[in-house]
Amino acid sequence: MKSTLNAGPGAPGPVTKSPKRAPLPDCRRRRKSRFGIGMINAFRWEQPFAVPKNRSSRFRIGTYVVSNAKAGALTALRWAWALPALVAVTVGMGGCNSNHNAEEAPAVRVAADTVAMATNCPQLAQLTVETVGAKQPVFVPLTGRLVWDENVTVRVFTPFAGIVRKLMLDVGQGATRGSPLAQIQSADFGQAQADARKAQSDFRLAERNLARLRDLFEHGAAPKKDLDAAEADHDRAQAEQDRALSRLAIYNCKADSPDQVFLLPSPQDGILVEKNVTPGQEVRPDQMLANLPQFTAPLFVVSDPTRLWVWLDVTEIQLALVHQGQELTIRSKAFPNRAFKGELDLIGDSLDPTTRTIRARGTVQNPGKLLKAELYVTVEIPDSVPLSLQVPSKAVFLRDNQYYVFLEQGTGRFQRQPVKLGSEREGKVVILDGLKEGQRLVTEGCLLLQSLMDNAPRS
């Protein structure tokens, strides 16, 4: 069998290959070297080969022809050409990059608490500088919870045991003093009606007996003691009648007829804000004494939603900032752009042993009924310092138990300045000392400047 190799100019003719000998290598040109040096090309030997004894093989490498007697000679020649070129290119590129970086990387100079950078320093693009604004009022935030104003709130229970037959009002509807809230069929109420009717009947009888005995006594037909007994019976009957009628009058009822239908009245004017009863439910007057929430809950709650209480949790540190009659500013997440005014009415006399806070109470005016009971709010009270500078919290950093900021002294020049902090709220921190209005403050990148100050050589 004969095989023809890809040979360059001057190559010999076909070479006869013995079947027992290993096949010649498949030398394929892969791609031009990315270094682009001369005519050096990259090769990959697909398989090992053996050169016939006393014969030579020729392979084209680029535009050169290399004749090898042995495979090892060709491999050595390949590395002898490639390695010097690779080393030279790598060294050349490394030197170029080093010179290039040395020219483009400006130096950062640090002197005492000042960092100076060239105008073309890439770190300058990572800094944000803002002007310190004017002094603003400072408030201390407290956590508060809104509840119904107990001065205008009443929780209604039934005075008689019975079954609820009908509800007169629904939640959100207005109630006037004495207007019915529910209709309850009650045997106890029927008994109270009967007692009142009986007391009225006994009083009328005692009144007639007294009139008759008085007339007989005047004509000498009755003794004095009978007249005295009749007067005593009259007084007792009158007292019993007044008691029975007064009992019904408390619940705005009359003893016209014992129908056993009790209309549960509203004790005051207001809005029905809560209802915990349904038609057909059996109710009892002693359910408020039970130790179960489903029984201790009132049947109805009537209140005035335009007035609310706010309970505050005041810590020991904040105790010196609160006093009775102090104006409160209430803010809610439900209305982030609204502020509601209130007044502090009461400060507790003891500390809660669990939360380690003192309970304080304020009154909030809610004319638009926007605020709701059981809503958590933020209550702001004036700080001990009425006006202070306020800066973004991210502009301040802590180092060695001292707070610092960076001030811009000029283009590319920044000075580290120690400051004294006050309260913090909504991403703003109060600066008590160390800053002045109008100074240029680094609000973003202060940690970068501190890192440069720690690592840069000092002059």
C-alpha positions as a Markdown table, in Angstrom:
| # | Residue | x | y | z |
|---|---|---|---|---|
| 1 | Met | 0.0 | 0.0 | 0.0 |
| 2 | Lys | 1.2 | 3.5 | -0.8 |
| 3 | Ser | 0.5 | 6.8 | 1.0 |
| 4 | Thr | 1.3 | 10.3 | -0.2 |
| 5 | Leu | 2.2 | 13.0 | 2.4 |
| 6 | Asn | 1.6 | 16.7 | 2.2 |
| 7 | Ala | 5.2 | 17.8 | 1.3 |
| 8 | Gly | 6.6 | 21.1 | 0.4 |
| 9 | Pro | 8.7 | 21.9 | -2.6 |
| 10 | Gly | 11.5 | 19.5 | -3.2 |
| 11 | Ala | 9.8 | 16.7 | -1.3 |
| 12 | Pro | 10.4 | 13.1 | -2.6 |
| 13 | Gly | 7.7 | 11.1 | -4.3 |
| 14 | Pro | 5.4 | 8.6 | -2.7 |
| 15 | Val | 6.6 | 6.5 | 0.2 |
| 16 | Thr | 5.8 | 2.9 | 0.6 |
| 17 | Lys | 4.4 | 2.1 | 4.0 |
| 18 | Ser | 4.5 | -1.4 | 5.5 |
| 19 | Pro | 1.2 | -2.7 | 6.9 |
| 20 | Lys | 2.9 | -3.6 | 10.1 |
| 21 | Arg | 4.3 | -0.2 | 10.8 |
| 22 | Ala | 2.5 | 2.5 | 12.8 |
| 23 | Pro | 0.6 | 5.1 | 10.7 |
| 24 | Leu | 2.2 | 8.4 | 10.0 |
| 25 | Pro | 1.0 | 11.4 | 12.1 |
| 26 | Asp | -1.9 | 13.5 | 11.0 |
| 27 | Cys | -0.4 | 17.0 | 11.3 |
| 28 | Arg | -3.1 | 19.5 | 10.9 |
| 29 | Arg | -2.8 | 23.2 | 10.9 |
| 30 | Arg | -5.1 | 24.5 | 13.6 |
| 31 | Arg | -5.1 | 28.3 | 13.8 |
| 32 | Lys | -2.7 | 31.1 | 13.6 |
| 33 | Ser | -1.0 | 32.1 | 16.9 |
| 34 | Arg | -2.7 | 35.0 | 18.7 |
| 35 | Phe | 0.7 | 36.5 | 19.2 |
| 36 | Gly | 1.2 | 37.0 | 15.5 |
| 37 | Ile | 5.0 | 36.5 | 15.5 |
| 38 | Gly | 6.5 | 35.7 | 12.1 |
| 39 | Met | 5.1 | 32.6 | 10.5 |
| 40 | Ile | 4.9 | 30.5 | 13.7 |
| 41 | Asn | 1.7 | 28.4 | 13.7 |
| 42 | Ala | 0.0 | 26.2 | 16.3 |
| 43 | Phe | -0.1 | 22.5 | 15.8 |
| 44 | Arg | -1.7 | 19.6 | 17.6 |
| 45 | Trp | -0.5 | 16.0 | 17.1 |
| 46 | Glu | -3.5 | 13.8 | 16.8 |
| 47 | Gln | -1.7 | 10.5 | 17.6 |
| 48 | Pro | 1.8 | 9.1 | 18.2 |
| 49 | Phe | 3.7 | 8.0 | 15.2 |
| 50 | Ala | 6.8 | 6.1 | 14.3 |
| 51 | Val | 9.2 | 6.9 | 11.5 |
| 52 | Pro | 10.3 | 4.0 | 9.4 |
| 53 | Lys | 13.9 | 3.0 | 9.9 |
| 54 | Asn | 16.4 | 4.6 | 7.5 |
| 55 | Arg | 13.6 | 6.7 | 6.1 |
| 56 | Ser | 12.8 | 10.3 | 6.5 |
| 57 | Ser | 9.5 | 12.1 | 6.7 |
| 58 | Arg | 8.8 | 15.7 | 5.9 |
| 59 | Phe | 6.1 | 17.9 | 7.3 |
| 60 | Arg | 5.2 | 21.3 | 6.4 |
| 61 | Ile | 5.1 | 23.8 | 9.3 |
| 62 | Gly | 3.8 | 27.2 | 8.2 |
| 63 | Thr | 5.9 | 28.0 | 5.1 |
| 64 | Tyr | 8.9 | 26.0 | 6.3 |
| 65 | Val | 9.7 | 22.3 | 5.7 |
| 66 | Val | 11.2 | 20.4 | 8.5 |
| 67 | Ser | 12.7 | 17.0 | 8.0 |
| 68 | Asn | 13.0 | 14.7 | 11.0 |
| 69 | Ala | 14.4 | 11.3 | 11.3 |
| 70 | Lys | 12.7 | 10.7 | 14.6 |
| 71 | Ala | 9.6 | 11.8 | 16.3 |
| 72 | Gly | 11.5 | 13.1 | 19.3 |
| 73 | Ala | 13.5 | 15.4 | 17.2 |
| 74 | Leu | 10.4 | 17.0 | 15.8 |
| 75 | Thr | 8.9 | 17.5 | 19.2 |
| 76 | Ala | 12.1 | 19.1 | 20.5 |
| 77 | Leu | 12.2 | 21.4 | 17.5 |
| 78 | Arg | 8.6 | 22.4 | 18.1 |
| 79 | Trp | 9.2 | 23.4 | 21.7 |
| 80 | Ala | 12.5 | 25.0 | 20.8 |
| 81 | Trp | 10.7 | 27.4 | 18.5 |
| 82 | Ala | 7.6 | 28.0 | 20.6 |
| 83 | Leu | 8.9 | 28.5 | 24.1 |
| 84 | Pro | 11.3 | 31.4 | 23.3 |
| 85 | Ala | 8.6 | 33.2 | 21.4 |
| 86 | Leu | 6.0 | 32.7 | 24.1 |
| 87 | Val | 8.4 | 33.9 | 26.8 |
| 88 | Ala | 9.3 | 36.9 | 24.8 |
| 89 | Val | 5.7 | 37.8 | 24.1 |
| 90 | Thr | 4.6 | 37.3 | 27.7 |
| 91 | Val | 7.5 | 39.4 | 29.1 |
| 92 | Gly | 6.8 | 42.1 | 26.5 |
| 93 | Met | 3.1 | 42.2 | 27.3 |
| 94 | Gly | 3.8 | 42.2 | 31.1 |
| 95 | Gly | 6.1 | 45.1 | 30.7 |
| 96 | Cys | 3.7 | 47.1 | 28.6 |
| 97 | Asn | 0.9 | 46.5 | 31.1 |
| 98 | Ser | 3.0 | 47.5 | 34.0 |
| 99 | Asn | 4.1 | 50.7 | 32.4 |
| 100 | His | 0.5 | 51.4 | 31.3 |
| 101 | Asn | -0.9 | 50.8 | 34.8 |
| 102 | Ala | 1.8 | 52.8 | 36.4 |
| 103 | Glu | 1.0 | 55.7 | 34.1 |
| 104 | Glu | -2.8 | 55.5 | 34.6 |
| 105 | Ala | -3.0 | 54.8 | 38.4 |
| 106 | Pro | -2.6 | 58.2 | 40.1 |
| 107 | Ala | -1.2 | 58.1 | 43.6 |
| 108 | Val | -3.4 | 58.7 | 46.8 |
| 109 | Arg | -1.7 | 60.8 | 49.3 |
| 110 | Val | -2.6 | 60.8 | 53.0 |
| 111 | Ala | -1.4 | 63.4 | 55.5 |
| 112 | Ala | -2.8 | 63.2 | 59.1 |
| 113 | Asp | -6.6 | 63.1 | 58.7 |
| 114 | Thr | -6.7 | 64.3 | 55.1 |
| 115 | Val | -6.9 | 62.2 | 51.9 |
| 116 | Ala | -5.8 | 63.8 | 48.6 |
| 117 | Met | -6.5 | 62.2 | 45.2 |
| 118 | Ala | -5.8 | 63.3 | 41.7 |
| 119 | Thr | -8.6 | 64.6 | 39.5 |
| 120 | Asn | -8.4 | 61.6 | 37.3 |
| 121 | Cys | -8.5 | 59.1 | 40.2 |
| 122 | Pro | -11.2 | 56.5 | 39.5 |
| 123 | Gln | -12.2 | 56.4 | 43.2 |
| 124 | Leu | -13.7 | 59.9 | 42.9 |
| 125 | Ala | -16.6 | 58.6 | 40.8 |
| 126 | Gln | -17.6 | 56.4 | 43.7 |
| 127 | Leu | -18.1 | 59.3 | 46.1 |
| 128 | Thr | -21.2 | 61.4 | 46.7 |
| 129 | Val | -20.9 | 64.8 | 48.3 |
| 130 | Glu | -23.8 | 66.9 | 49.6 |
| 131 | Thr | -24.1 | 70.3 | 51.3 |
| 132 | Val | -25.1 | 70.2 | 55.0 |
| 133 | Gly | -28.5 | 71.9 | 55.3 |
| 134 | Ala | -29.9 | 74.3 | 57.9 |
| 135 | Lys | -30.8 | 73.3 | 61.4 |
| 136 | Gln | -34.2 | 71.6 | 61.8 |
| 137 | Pro | -36.5 | 70.7 | 64.7 |
| 138 | Val | -35.5 | 67.5 | 66.4 |
| 139 | Phe | -38.1 | 64.9 | 67.7 |
| 140 | Val | -37.7 | 61.8 | 69.7 |
| 141 | Pro | -39.8 | 58.9 | 68.3 |
| 142 | Leu | -41.9 | 56.7 | 70.6 |
| 143 | Thr | -44.0 | 53.7 | 69.9 |
| 144 | Gly | -47.7 | 54.1 | 70.5 |
| 145 | Arg | -50.9 | 52.1 | 70.2 |
| 146 | Leu | -54.3 | 53.8 | 69.6 |
| 147 | Val | -57.3 | 52.7 | 71.6 |
| 148 | Trp | -60.8 | 54.0 | 72.2 |
| 149 | Asp | -61.1 | 57.0 | 74.4 |
| 150 | Glu | -62.6 | 55.5 | 77.6 |
| 151 | Asn | -64.2 | 58.8 | 78.6 |
| 152 | Val | -66.6 | 58.6 | 75.6 |
| 153 | Thr | -66.7 | 54.8 | 75.3 |
| 154 | Val | -69.2 | 52.4 | 76.9 |
| 155 | Arg | -69.3 | 48.6 | 76.7 |
| 156 | Val | -72.9 | 47.3 | 76.8 |
| 157 | Phe | -73.9 | 44.0 | 78.6 |
| 158 | Thr | -77.4 | 42.8 | 79.2 |
| 159 | Pro | -79.0 | 43.2 | 82.6 |
| 160 | Phe | -81.4 | 40.4 | 82.1 |
| 161 | Ala | -80.9 | 36.8 | 81.0 |
| 162 | Gly | -82.7 | 35.9 | 77.8 |
| 163 | Ile | -82.5 | 35.2 | 74.1 |
| 164 | Val | -81.6 | 37.8 | 71.5 |
| 165 | Arg | -84.5 | 38.0 | 69.0 |
| 166 | Lys | -83.5 | 41.0 | 66.9 |
| 167 | Leu | -80.6 | 43.4 | 66.4 |
| 168 | Met | -81.5 | 47.1 | 65.8 |
| 169 | Leu | -78.2 | 48.6 | 64.7 |
| 170 | Asp | -75.1 | 47.4 | 62.8 |
| 171 | Val | -71.5 | 48.4 | 63.2 |
| 172 | Gly | -70.8 | 51.9 | 62.0 |
| 173 | Gln | -74.3 | 53.2 | 62.6 |
| 174 | Gly | -75.0 | 56.1 | 65.0 |
| 175 | Ala | -76.7 | 55.5 | 68.3 |
| 176 | Thr | -78.4 | 58.0 | 70.5 |
| 177 | Arg | -78.9 | 57.8 | 74.3 |
| 178 | Gly | -81.8 | 55.4 | 75.0 |
| 179 | Ser | -82.1 | 54.1 | 71.4 |
| 180 | Pro | -82.5 | 50.3 | 71.3 |
| 181 | Leu | -79.5 | 48.2 | 70.3 |
| 182 | Ala | -81.2 | 44.7 | 70.5 |
| 183 | Gln | -84.5 | 43.0 | 71.4 |
| 184 | Ile | -84.2 | 40.4 | 74.0 |
| 185 | Gln | -86.9 | 38.0 | 75.2 |
| 186 | Ser | -86.4 | 37.6 | 78.9 |
| 187 | Ala | -88.4 | 36.0 | 81.7 |
| 188 | Asp | -86.4 | 38.0 | 84.2 |
| 189 | Phe | -87.5 | 41.2 | 82.6 |
| 190 | Gly | -91.1 | 39.9 | 82.6 |
| 191 | Gln | -90.7 | 39.4 | 86.4 |
| 192 | Ala | -89.4 | 42.9 | 86.8 |
| 193 | Gln | -92.4 | 44.2 | 84.9 |
| 194 | Ala | -94.8 | 42.2 | 87.0 |
| 195 | Asp | -93.2 | 43.4 | 90.2 |
| 196 | Ala | -93.7 | 47.0 | 89.0 |
| 197 | Arg | -97.3 | 46.4 | 88.1 |
| 198 | Lys | -97.9 | 44.8 | 91.5 |
| 199 | Ala | -96.2 | 47.6 | 93.3 |
| 200 | Gln | -98.5 | 50.1 | 91.5 |
| 201 | Ser | -101.6 | 48.1 | 92.5 |
| 202 | Asp | -100.5 | 47.8 | 96.1 |
| 203 | Phe | -99.9 | 51.6 | 96.2 |
| 204 | Arg | -103.3 | 52.4 | 94.9 |
| 205 | Leu | -104.9 | 50.1 | 97.5 |
| 206 | Ala | -102.9 | 51.6 | 100.3 |
| 207 | Glu | -103.9 | 55.1 | 99.1 |
| 208 | Arg | -107.6 | 54.2 | 99.2 |
| 209 | Asn | -107.4 | 52.6 | 102.6 |
| 210 | Leu | -105.6 | 55.7 | 104.0 |
| 211 | Ala | -108.3 | 58.0 | 102.6 |
| 212 | Arg | -111.1 | 55.9 | 104.1 |
| 213 | Leu | -109.5 | 55.7 | 107.5 |
| 214 | Arg | -108.7 | 59.3 | 107.6 |
| 215 | Asp | -112.4 | 60.1 | 106.8 |
| 216 | Leu | -113.6 | 57.7 | 109.6 |
| 217 | Phe | -111.1 | 59.2 | 112.1 |
| 218 | Glu | -112.4 | 62.7 | 111.4 |
| 219 | His | -115.9 | 61.5 | 112.2 |
| 220 | Gly | -114.8 | 59.6 | 115.3 |
| 221 | Ala | -115.6 | 56.2 | 113.8 |
| 222 | Ala | -112.0 | 54.9 | 113.7 |
| 223 | Pro | -109.2 | 54.9 | 116.3 |
| 224 | Lys | -106.0 | 56.8 | 115.9 |
| 225 | Lys | -103.9 | 53.6 | 115.7 |
| 226 | Asp | -105.8 | 52.4 | 112.6 |
| 227 | Leu | -105.1 | 55.7 | 110.9 |
| 228 | Asp | -101.4 | 55.4 | 111.8 |
| 229 | Ala | -101.2 | 51.8 | 110.4 |
| 230 | Ala | -102.9 | 52.9 | 107.2 |
| 231 | Glu | -100.4 | 55.7 | 106.7 |
| 232 | Ala | -97.5 | 53.3 | 107.3 |
| 233 | Asp | -98.9 | 50.9 | 104.7 |
| 234 | His | -99.3 | 53.7 | 102.3 |
| 235 | Asp | -95.7 | 54.8 | 102.7 |
| 236 | Arg | -94.4 | 51.2 | 102.2 |
| 237 | Ala | -96.5 | 50.8 | 99.1 |
| 238 | Gln | -95.3 | 54.0 | 97.7 |
| 239 | Ala | -91.6 | 53.1 | 98.3 |
| 240 | Glu | -92.1 | 49.7 | 96.7 |
| 241 | Gln | -93.7 | 51.3 | 93.7 |
| 242 | Asp | -90.9 | 53.8 | 93.3 |
| 243 | Arg | -88.3 | 51.1 | 93.6 |
| 244 | Ala | -90.0 | 48.9 | 90.9 |
| 245 | Leu | -90.6 | 51.7 | 88.5 |
| 246 | Ser | -87.0 | 53.1 | 89.0 |
| 247 | Arg | -85.6 | 49.7 | 88.1 |
| 248 | Leu | -87.4 | 49.7 | 84.8 |
| 249 | Ala | -86.6 | 53.4 | 84.3 |
| 250 | Ile | -82.9 | 52.6 | 84.4 |
| 251 | Tyr | -83.3 | 50.6 | 81.2 |
| 252 | Asn | -85.7 | 53.1 | 79.7 |
| 253 | Cys | -88.6 | 50.7 | 80.2 |
| 254 | Lys | -92.2 | 51.1 | 81.5 |
| 255 | Ala | -94.5 | 48.7 | 83.3 |
| 256 | Asp | -97.3 | 49.1 | 80.8 |
| 257 | Ser | -97.7 | 45.4 | 80.0 |
| 258 | Pro | -95.6 | 42.3 | 81.0 |
| 259 | Asp | -94.6 | 41.2 | 77.5 |
| 260 | Gln | -91.2 | 40.0 | 78.6 |
| 261 | Val | -89.6 | 41.9 | 75.6 |
| 262 | Phe | -86.6 | 43.9 | 76.7 |
| 263 | Leu | -85.1 | 46.5 | 74.4 |
| 264 | Leu | -81.4 | 46.9 | 75.3 |
| 265 | Pro | -80.8 | 50.7 | 75.2 |
| 266 | Ser | -77.6 | 52.6 | 74.3 |
| 267 | Pro | -76.2 | 54.4 | 77.4 |
| 268 | Gln | -74.9 | 57.3 | 75.4 |
| 269 | Asp | -74.7 | 59.0 | 72.0 |
| 270 | Gly | -72.0 | 57.7 | 69.7 |
| 271 | Ile | -71.2 | 55.2 | 67.0 |
| 272 | Leu | -71.6 | 51.5 | 67.3 |
| 273 | Val | -68.0 | 50.4 | 66.8 |
| 274 | Glu | -68.2 | 46.8 | 67.9 |
| 275 | Lys | -70.9 | 44.0 | 68.0 |
| 276 | Asn | -70.4 | 40.6 | 69.5 |
| 277 | Val | -73.9 | 39.1 | 69.4 |
| 278 | Thr | -76.1 | 37.4 | 66.9 |
| 279 | Pro | -79.9 | 36.8 | 66.7 |
| 280 | Gly | -80.9 | 33.6 | 68.6 |
| 281 | Gln | -77.9 | 33.8 | 71.0 |
| 282 | Glu | -78.6 | 33.4 | 74.7 |
| 283 | Val | -77.1 | 36.1 | 76.9 |
| 284 | Arg | -76.7 | 36.4 | 80.7 |
| 285 | Pro | -75.9 | 39.3 | 82.9 |
| 286 | Asp | -73.1 | 37.4 | 84.7 |
| 287 | Gln | -71.2 | 36.5 | 81.5 |
| 288 | Met | -68.9 | 39.5 | 82.1 |
| 289 | Leu | -67.6 | 37.7 | 85.2 |
| 290 | Ala | -66.6 | 34.6 | 83.3 |
| 291 | Asn | -62.9 | 33.9 | 82.6 |
| 292 | Leu | -63.4 | 33.1 | 78.9 |
| 293 | Pro | -62.9 | 35.7 | 76.1 |
| 294 | Gln | -65.9 | 34.6 | 74.2 |
| 295 | Phe | -68.0 | 35.4 | 77.2 |
| 296 | Thr | -66.3 | 38.4 | 78.7 |
| 297 | Ala | -66.5 | 40.3 | 75.4 |
| 298 | Pro | -69.3 | 43.0 | 75.6 |
| 299 | Leu | -72.4 | 42.6 | 73.4 |
| 300 | Phe | -71.9 | 46.1 | 72.0 |
| 301 | Val | -69.3 | 48.9 | 72.2 |
| 302 | Val | -70.5 | 52.5 | 71.6 |
| 303 | Ser | -67.8 | 55.2 | 71.3 |
| 304 | Asp | -66.8 | 58.4 | 69.6 |
| 305 | Pro | -64.2 | 57.6 | 66.9 |
| 306 | Thr | -63.3 | 61.3 | 66.5 |
| 307 | Arg | -61.4 | 61.1 | 69.8 |
| 308 | Leu | -58.8 | 58.4 | 70.6 |
| 309 | Trp | -56.3 | 57.6 | 73.2 |
| 310 | Val | -52.7 | 56.7 | 72.5 |
| 311 | Trp | -50.7 | 54.6 | 74.9 |
| 312 | Leu | -46.9 | 55.2 | 74.8 |
| 313 | Asp | -44.0 | 53.1 | 76.0 |
| 314 | Val | -41.4 | 55.5 | 77.5 |
| 315 | Thr | -38.0 | 54.2 | 78.4 |
| 316 | Glu | -36.0 | 55.3 | 81.4 |
| 317 | Ile | -33.7 | 57.4 | 79.2 |
| 318 | Gln | -36.7 | 59.2 | 77.5 |
| 319 | Leu | -38.6 | 59.8 | 80.8 |
| 320 | Ala | -37.0 | 63.2 | 81.3 |
| 321 | Leu | -38.3 | 64.4 | 77.9 |
| 322 | Val | -42.0 | 63.8 | 78.6 |
| 323 | His | -44.4 | 65.9 | 80.7 |
| 324 | Gln | -48.1 | 66.4 | 81.0 |
| 325 | Gly | -49.6 | 68.8 | 78.6 |
| 326 | Gln | -46.9 | 68.2 | 76.0 |
| 327 | Glu | -47.8 | 68.4 | 72.3 |
| 328 | Leu | -47.6 | 65.1 | 70.4 |
| 329 | Thr | -47.2 | 64.5 | 66.7 |
| 330 | Ile | -48.7 | 61.2 | 65.7 |
| 331 | Arg | -47.7 | 59.5 | 62.4 |
| 332 | Ser | -48.9 | 56.3 | 60.9 |
| 333 | Lys | -47.6 | 54.1 | 58.1 |
| 334 | Ala | -51.1 | 54.1 | 56.6 |
| 335 | Phe | -50.8 | 57.8 | 56.0 |
| 336 | Pro | -47.1 | 58.6 | 55.6 |
| 337 | Asn | -47.7 | 62.2 | 54.5 |
| 338 | Arg | -50.1 | 63.1 | 57.3 |
| 339 | Ala | -49.4 | 64.2 | 60.8 |
| 340 | Phe | -52.0 | 64.2 | 63.6 |
| 341 | Lys | -51.9 | 66.4 | 66.7 |
| 342 | Gly | -52.4 | 65.2 | 70.2 |
| 343 | Glu | -51.6 | 66.1 | 73.9 |
| 344 | Leu | -50.0 | 64.1 | 76.6 |
| 345 | Asp | -52.5 | 63.6 | 79.5 |
| 346 | Leu | -51.0 | 61.1 | 81.9 |
| 347 | Ile | -47.6 | 59.6 | 82.9 |
| 348 | Gly | -47.5 | 56.4 | 84.8 |
| 349 | Asp | -46.1 | 56.2 | 88.3 |
| 350 | Ser | -44.4 | 52.8 | 88.0 |
| 351 | Leu | -42.2 | 50.9 | 85.6 |
| 352 | Asp | -43.4 | 47.8 | 83.9 |
| 353 | Pro | -41.2 | 45.0 | 85.2 |
| 354 | Thr | -41.5 | 43.0 | 82.0 |
| 355 | Thr | -40.9 | 45.7 | 79.3 |
| 356 | Arg | -38.9 | 48.1 | 81.6 |
| 357 | Thr | -40.9 | 51.0 | 80.2 |
| 358 | Ile | -43.3 | 53.5 | 81.7 |
| 359 | Arg | -46.9 | 53.8 | 80.4 |
| 360 | Ala | -48.0 | 57.2 | 79.3 |
| 361 | Arg | -51.3 | 58.3 | 77.7 |
| 362 | Gly | -52.2 | 61.0 | 75.3 |
| 363 | Thr | -55.4 | 62.2 | 73.5 |
| 364 | Val | -55.6 | 62.3 | 69.7 |
| 365 | Gln | -58.1 | 64.4 | 67.7 |
| 366 | Asn | -59.4 | 62.3 | 64.8 |
| 367 | Pro | -62.0 | 64.4 | 63.1 |
| 368 | Gly | -61.8 | 62.6 | 59.7 |
| 369 | Lys | -61.9 | 59.2 | 61.4 |
| 370 | Leu | -58.7 | 58.2 | 59.5 |
| 371 | Leu | -57.0 | 56.7 | 62.5 |
| 372 | Lys | -58.4 | 53.4 | 63.8 |
| 373 | Ala | -58.3 | 51.8 | 67.3 |
| 374 | Glu | -55.6 | 49.2 | 67.9 |
| 375 | Leu | -53.4 | 50.9 | 65.2 |
| 376 | Tyr | -49.7 | 51.1 | 66.0 |
| 377 | Val | -48.3 | 54.6 | 65.4 |
| 378 | Thr | -45.1 | 56.6 | 65.9 |
| 379 | Val | -45.4 | 59.4 | 68.3 |
| 380 | Glu | -42.8 | 62.3 | 68.1 |
| 381 | Ile | -42.0 | 64.4 | 71.1 |
| 382 | Pro | -39.6 | 67.4 | 71.1 |
| 383 | Asp | -36.0 | 66.6 | 71.9 |
| 384 | Ser | -34.0 | 68.4 | 74.6 |
| 385 | Val | -32.2 | 70.2 | 71.7 |
| 386 | Pro | -34.8 | 72.1 | 69.8 |
| 387 | Leu | -32.8 | 72.7 | 66.5 |
| 388 | Ser | -30.0 | 70.6 | 65.2 |
| 389 | Leu | -28.2 | 69.6 | 62.0 |
| 390 | Gln | -29.4 | 66.3 | 60.4 |
| 391 | Val | -27.4 | 64.3 | 57.9 |
| 392 | Pro | -27.9 | 60.9 | 56.3 |
| 393 | Ser | -27.0 | 58.0 | 58.6 |
| 394 | Lys | -24.7 | 56.4 | 55.9 |
| 395 | Ala | -22.5 | 59.5 | 56.0 |
| 396 | Val | -21.4 | 58.6 | 59.6 |
| 397 | Phe | -19.1 | 55.7 | 60.5 |
| 398 | Leu | -17.7 | 54.4 | 63.8 |
| 399 | Arg | -14.0 | 53.8 | 64.4 |
| 400 | Asp | -12.3 | 53.2 | 67.8 |
| 401 | Asn | -15.4 | 54.2 | 69.7 |
| 402 | Gln | -15.6 | 57.6 | 67.9 |
| 403 | Tyr | -18.0 | 58.7 | 65.1 |
| 404 | Tyr | -16.5 | 60.4 | 62.1 |
| 405 | Val | -17.6 | 62.0 | 58.8 |
| 406 | Phe | -15.5 | 63.1 | 55.8 |
| 407 | Leu | -15.7 | 66.7 | 54.6 |
| 408 | Glu | -14.7 | 67.9 | 51.2 |
| 409 | Gln | -12.0 | 70.6 | 51.5 |
| 410 | Gly | -11.4 | 71.0 | 47.8 |
| 411 | Thr | -11.3 | 69.1 | 44.6 |
| 412 | Gly | -10.0 | 65.6 | 45.5 |
| 413 | Arg | -9.2 | 66.6 | 49.1 |
| 414 | Phe | -11.2 | 65.1 | 52.0 |
| 415 | Gln | -10.7 | 65.6 | 55.7 |
| 416 | Arg | -11.9 | 63.2 | 58.4 |
| 417 | Gln | -13.9 | 65.0 | 61.1 |
| 418 | Pro | -15.1 | 63.6 | 64.5 |
| 419 | Val | -18.7 | 64.3 | 65.4 |
| 420 | Lys | -21.1 | 63.8 | 68.3 |
| 421 | Leu | -24.4 | 62.1 | 67.5 |
| 422 | Gly | -27.9 | 62.6 | 68.8 |
| 423 | Ser | -31.1 | 60.6 | 68.0 |
| 424 | Glu | -31.7 | 58.8 | 64.7 |
| 425 | Arg | -35.0 | 58.5 | 62.8 |
| 426 | Glu | -35.9 | 57.5 | 59.2 |
| 427 | Gly | -32.4 | 57.3 | 57.9 |
| 428 | Lys | -31.4 | 60.7 | 59.4 |
| 429 | Val | -29.0 | 61.2 | 62.4 |
| 430 | Val | -28.8 | 64.3 | 64.5 |
| 431 | Ile | -25.3 | 65.9 | 64.7 |
| 432 | Leu | -24.8 | 67.7 | 68.0 |
| 433 | Asp | -21.2 | 68.8 | 67.5 |
| 434 | Gly | -18.6 | 68.7 | 64.7 |
| 435 | Leu | -20.5 | 70.0 | 61.7 |
| 436 | Lys | -21.6 | 73.4 | 60.4 |
| 437 | Glu | -24.2 | 74.5 | 58.0 |
| 438 | Gly | -23.0 | 74.8 | 54.4 |
| 439 | Gln | -20.1 | 72.3 | 54.7 |
| 440 | Arg | -19.6 | 69.7 | 52.0 |
| 441 | Leu | -20.2 | 66.3 | 53.4 |
| 442 | Val | -19.4 | 62.9 | 51.8 |
| 443 | Thr | -22.7 | 60.9 | 52.1 |
| 444 | Glu | -21.6 | 57.9 | 50.1 |
| 445 | Gly | -18.1 | 56.4 | 50.0 |
| 446 | Cys | -16.8 | 57.3 | 53.5 |
| 447 | Leu | -15.7 | 53.8 | 54.1 |
| 448 | Leu | -13.7 | 53.8 | 50.9 |
| 449 | Leu | -11.9 | 57.0 | 52.0 |
| 450 | Gln | -11.2 | 55.4 | 55.4 |
| 451 | Ser | -9.8 | 52.3 | 53.6 |
| 452 | Leu | -7.6 | 54.5 | 51.4 |
| 453 | Met | -6.4 | 56.3 | 54.5 |
| 454 | Asp | -5.5 | 53.0 | 56.2 |
| 455 | Asn | -3.6 | 51.5 | 53.2 |
| 456 | Ala | -2.0 | 54.5 | 51.4 |
| 457 | Pro | 1.5 | 55.6 | 52.3 |
| 458 | Arg | 1.6 | 58.6 | 54.5 |
| 459 | Ser | 3.6 | 61.7 | 53.6 |
